[in-house]
Amino acid sequence: MRNACLVLLLAALLPLSPALADSKMAPAEYAYRQLPDAKQEKQAQDLMQTLRCLVCQGQSIADSDAEMAGDMRALVRRRIEAGEQPEDIRAWLIERYGDWVSYKPTTAPVTWPLWAAPVLLLAAGIWVGRGRFRRRR
Amino acid sequence: MTSPATRKVRILLWVPLIAFVAFVGLVASGLLKPTANVTLVSKLVGKPLPEFALPPGVAGQPGLTAADFRAGKPRLLNIFASWCVPCAAEAPVLKQLADAGVEIDAVAIRDRPEDIARFLGRWGNPYARIGSDVDSSIQFALGSSGVPETFVIDGKGVIRHQHIGDIRAENVPEILAALKDAER
């Protein structure tokens, strides 16, 4: 009973987010091992750099040492090895976790202002500059 | 005396500074605002359970397949692990739900049979079936991002509700309501 109280106390102290404790199992096969095929490994690496670690949130799964990130790397490498396209794997994850899981910018309407900003700023710059040059003459 | 054109230029000169200050303000407020706990809700809520077939997590109890959730009655799918502290805190509440007639199946994440057996021996076993997901792949397939999490699955195998974190006594009505809702 004392143990139960202790566990309940610990659980109460933990934030509501899922616990980050580690299991006792060894990392998945492909968590820290590259694929034998260099070209496939490059594909997997490029994809892993642009997928967000679910439990560390500021890191890509390629950067993170979290156990779950290791499992995600293993998932990516297994699927690439099986011949799946990187963008299909990304789509599979987005289907489950939303755009949030991917660092790659999308062209969804919500990002249109961002894509348009450089063009608009350049146009504004040219317009301002043109006015200035004309006045000099 | 300044011409109206010069006055206009003078006002315009302030625009970049104002824009810059507004930008810095926006970034600073974003940085200083404490980040709310990001709870990552699965996008699969409302969609059918993905196909899977997991081997038994513990000796003497069956493994778990997606087909087990298409038997006509709503069930809970609890994602847990013997190494997860909130899972132990949640165990008595799950037991209480099981005693009340709620059918609960489990996916054990990154776990060994002996550890699961010890966990169940200590905290009680509310589960009808336990599938072993040694590399979290079914967890990813479900759009789950931690332990414990609980999904309410209706009798046709459609995910109806997701509870993130341990189910506490105060969450029981919400779970029961979701189960009742899943009957329709």
Chai-1 contact restraints between the chains, C-beta under 6 A:
chainA,res_idxA,chainB,res_idxB,connection_type,confidence,min_distance_angstrom,max_distance_angstrom,comment,restraint_id
A,V7,B,A88,contact,1.0,0.0,6.0,A-B,restraint_1
A,V7,B,A89,contact,1.0,0.0,6.0,A-B,restraint_2
A,L8,B,A89,contact,1.0,0.0,6.0,A-B,restraint_3
A,L10,B,V85,contact,1.0,0.0,6.0,A-B,restraint_4
A,A11,B,V85,contact,1.0,0.0,6.0,A-B,restraint_5
A,A11,B,P86,contact,1.0,0.0,6.0,A-B,restraint_6
A,A11,B,A89,contact,1.0,0.0,6.0,A-B,restraint_7
A,L16,B,G165,contact,1.0,0.0,6.0,A-B,restraint_8
A,S17,B,N37,contact,1.0,0.0,6.0,A-B,restraint_9
A,P18,B,G146,contact,1.0,0.0,6.0,A-B,restraint_10
A,P18,B,V147,contact,1.0,0.0,6.0,A-B,restraint_11
A,A19,B,C84,contact,1.0,0.0,6.0,A-B,restraint_12
A,A19,B,V85,contact,1.0,0.0,6.0,A-B,restraint_13
A,A19,B,P86,contact,1.0,0.0,6.0,A-B,restraint_14
A,A21,B,W83,contact,1.0,0.0,6.0,A-B,restraint_15
A,A21,B,C84,contact,1.0,0.0,6.0,A-B,restraint_16
A,S23,B,W83,contact,1.0,0.0,6.0,A-B,restraint_17
A,S23,B,R110,contact,1.0,0.0,6.0,A-B,restraint_18
A,M25,B,R110,contact,1.0,0.0,6.0,A-B,restraint_19
A,A28,B,D135,contact,1.0,0.0,6.0,A-B,restraint_20
A,L54,B,S145,contact,1.0,0.0,6.0,A-B,restraint_21
A,D71,B,D135,contact,1.0,0.0,6.0,A-B,restraint_22
A,D71,B,S136,contact,1.0,0.0,6.0,A-B,restraint_23
A,A74,B,D135,contact,1.0,0.0,6.0,A-B,restraint_24
A,L75,B,S137,contact,1.0,0.0,6.0,A-B,restraint_25
A,L75,B,F140,contact,1.0,0.0,6.0,A-B,restraint_26
A,R96,B,K43,contact,1.0,0.0,6.0,A-B,restraint_27
A,R96,B,L44,contact,1.0,0.0,6.0,A-B,restraint_28
A,R96,B,G143,contact,1.0,0.0,6.0,A-B,restraint_29
A,Y97,B,G143,contact,1.0,0.0,6.0,A-B,restraint_30
A,G98,B,K43,contact,1.0,0.0,6.0,A-B,restraint_31
